[in-house]
């Protein structure tokens, strides 16, 4: 599962340096953090609406958009999906410890 996250992380890092006229991701980075956060918020709202409507196909589509824009945000802040996965792993390990 993390293979796609690794590939996306590499692509997003490359696109940070790309020409904003040729790359959507580069345009987002050039527009700055506030624009990226605006997109994350927009996509989060669309996920909520799709979930409420019960349309699974639309929910998957919008969730993918949210994850993608979240990855752009992380990249802009010099973080990655690996950092999030490490945090989830830490929490899972902590949960296992407290349940014993």
Secondary structure, 3 states (H helix, E strand, C coil): CHHHHHHHHHHHHHHHCCCCCCCHHHHHHHHCHHHHHHHHHHHHHHHHHHHHHCCHHHHHHHHHHHHHHHHHHHHHCCCCHHHHHHHHHHHHHHHHHHCC
